[in-house]
Amino acid sequence: MHPHSALNVETKPLADLPHSATRRHHAATKGHPMHRRDNGQPIRDAMREAGLSIERLAEKTKEADPLGYGISRSAIGHMVSTGPSGRNPFEDRSCDLVARALGKPIDDLFSANAPT
């Protein structure tokens, strides 16, 4: 029995959702930590291009999440921060949801390799 079936919520695995580039990458990196590219600059650029604030991106990750949880504003803040609150690594699921919410391939925003 699926853990959320008692909630009567229809769920779909992330791999069944429509973003094909994200789907391929997610299958290859499932369970591996991911790192933001260029200290989060591609995420900030994609947010600016889409006209999204941290709060609105958090809402969009909730819409992109088949379970409806999304990513917290705080976690997104860590992804985009250039200062001491900037963090690495992130769970691949979080990275996948951010990429989906921004309509970008996950590889444009995150890398499986630690920054050098």
Summary of the structure (lengths in Angstrom):
residues: 116
radius of gyration: 13.9
end to end distance: 43.0
largest distance: 45.1
contacts: 315
relative contact order: 0.23
helix: 55%
strand: 5%
